[in-house]
Amino acid sequence: MHNLIGLAISAGYAVLIALATQILTKKKVLGPFGARKFLHIMISNWWIIAMIFFDNAVSASVIPVIFIILNTASRDMKLFEPMETKDTVGYGTIYYPLAMLTLAIVSFGILKKPFVGAVGMFVMGYADGFAAVIGKKFGTIRLFRDKTLEGTVVMFISSFVVTMLVSLFFSVPSPFWAAILVGLVATAAEVGSRNGFDNFSVPVLSMLCYYFAIMGT
């Protein structure tokens, strides 16, 4: 019953985000880039619902699977305009829910530690999201391709902060070096990935890096 309630709340949250994005876009509060990053960040908060209500990998995987189907259809048929704009690169909108599914299977199922998946999810949502926003708006020192020094610094700092906050909330002992390591790995994955693949590489590598970093604590 708890899992069914979680699925209902998850569906409601997804609809709420979609409606908010549509409204903010139509009122021109958000442009195409801002709308995508709003979605990018807000969807990551779903992991809180998952940790509260789901107690197994199957239940936690339902929403990511639905997102994979919907995002694939949206990419091909332009079902959700704010998500599919002319400057959308690669398959990032599909990699994102695919990463969610991987995090759910590994952290809820194999590891039985959903908070480990939370690190990957929030690094993806908040650190990568804010890095892109800051890099686009304030970035002046270009590294290569579309990456800027300012965005890269924000990626590392945000990843470190997210990891520390999750660790402190779940009382993980001595999280500082784990947060440093996650920050470095997440930043390297974000800088090195192309065509939206960072939507998969950043959360999955962050989760695995965090897990192995705290195993000995």
N, C-alpha and C positions, 0 to 999 in steps of 0.2 A: 504493500500500500504506500509506503514511504517513497518508493521508487516511482510509482505512478504519479504521486503528487509532484515529485521533482520534474517529471516529464511535462506535466501540465504547466508548471511554473516556468520551465525552460521555454516552452512554446510561447507562452504569454510574453516573456521577456524578449524573445526574438521578434515577435510582432511589434512590440513597443518600440524597439530600436529601429526597425524598418520604417514605422510610421513617423518617428521623430526625425529620421534622416530625410524622408520625403518632404516633411513640412519645412525643415530648416533649409533644404535645398530650394524649394519653391519660393520661400520668402527671401531667398538669396542671402541668408545668414552664412551659409556654407557654399563654397564653390565646389567644383568636381573633386579637386584634390582634398579639400577639407572634409567633404562628405565621406570619401573613402577612408580617411584617417580616423574620422569619428566612428565609423563602423568598426574599423580595425581595433581601436582601443576598447570600445564598449562591448564588443563581442567577447573579449577576454574575460570580462567580469562574470560570464556564464559559469566559469570554473568555481566560483563561490557557491552557486546553486548546486553544482555537481557535488562538491565536497559535503554540503549540508544534507542532501537528500539521497544520493546514490551510495550503495554499498557493494556494488559489483561492476565489473568492466562492461558487461552486456548493457546494463541500463545507461551507464555513462557514455556508451558508444552510439546510442540511438540518435541524439541530436547532431553529432558530427557527421554521421552517415547521411542524415537528411540534408545538412548543409552542403555536403559534397554533391548530392544529386541536384539540389536547387541551384548551386553556384555553377555547375556544369551546364545546366539548362539555361541559366541567365547569360552565361558567356556566349552560348551559341545563338540564343534567340533574343538577347537584350531584354530580359524580363524585368530587371531591376536597374533602372537607368543610373542612379547614383553610384552603383558599384562597377558598371561597365561603361567607361568613358574612353574617348579617343586616345588618351595618354596612359591607359591601363597597360602595364607591361607584362608580357609573358603569361604564365598560368598562376600568378600569385593568389587569385581568388579561389583557386582549387587547392593549391598547396596548403592554404591556411586551415580549412577544415580537415584536410588529410593529416596535418600535424596534430590537430585536436584529437582525431581518432587514435593516432599513435600514442599520444600522451595518455589518453583514457585507457587504452589496452595495457600499456606498460605500467602506469602508476597505480591504477585501480586493480588491475589483474595480476600482473607478474610480480610487481614489487609490493603491492598492498600498502602503498604510501602515497595517497592522493596529493599530499602537500608537496611532494617532489615534482609532480606534474604541474602544480601551481606555479612553481618557479619558471618553468618553461613557458607556461601560458602567459604569465604577467610580464616576463621579459619580452615576449613577442608583442603583446598588446601595448604595453606602456613604453618600454625602452625603445623598441623599434619604431613605434608610432611617434613618440616625441622627437626621436632623432631625425626622422624624415621631415617633420614639421619645422624644427629648428634649422636643420640643414637647408631646407628650401627657402625659408624666410630670411635667415641671417647668415647663411653660409657664404663666405667670401674666398676662403682658401681651398681651392679644389685639389683633391688628391688624384683621383682618376675616375673615368666614366662620370657617374652622377654623384659621387661621394665627396663630401666636404670634411675638412678637419673639424669644424664646429659640430656637425652632425655626428661624427665619429666619437668625439669627446662626450657628447650628450648620451650616446648609446652606451658607452662604458659606465659612466656615472649612474645612469638610470638603471642599468642592469645590476650594478652593485647595490644600489638602494633597494630595489625590488627584492633581491635575494636576501638582504639583511632583514627587511621587514617580515618576509615570510618566515625566516629562521627564528626571529624573535617571537613572533606570534605563536609558533609551534614549539618554542623552547628548545631549539636545536643548539647544542653546546658548541662554543667556539666557532661561530659562523664566519668570522672575518675573512679568513683565507679562502674559504669556499666561495664567498661573495666576490673576492678579487678574481679567482679563477673563472667563475661564471662570467664575470664582466669581460675578461680577456677573450674567452672562447666565443661568447655571444657577439662581441664586436668584430672579431675576426671572421665569423660566419656571415655577419651582415655585410661587411666590406667585400668579402670574397665571392658572395653569391650573385648570380645574374638572373635576369628574366623572372623575377619574383620568387626564386627558389629560397630566398632568405625566410620566407613565410613558413618554410618547412625546416630548413637547417637550423635556424636560430632557436626555436623552441625545443626541438628534439635534442640538439647538442647541449643546450643549457640544462635540460632535465637530467641527461645522462652524466654530464660533468658534475652537477650538484650532488647527485646520488653517490657517485664514487668519491667525491670530496668529503662527504659527511659519514661515509661508512665506518671510518675508524674513530669517529667521535662518540 
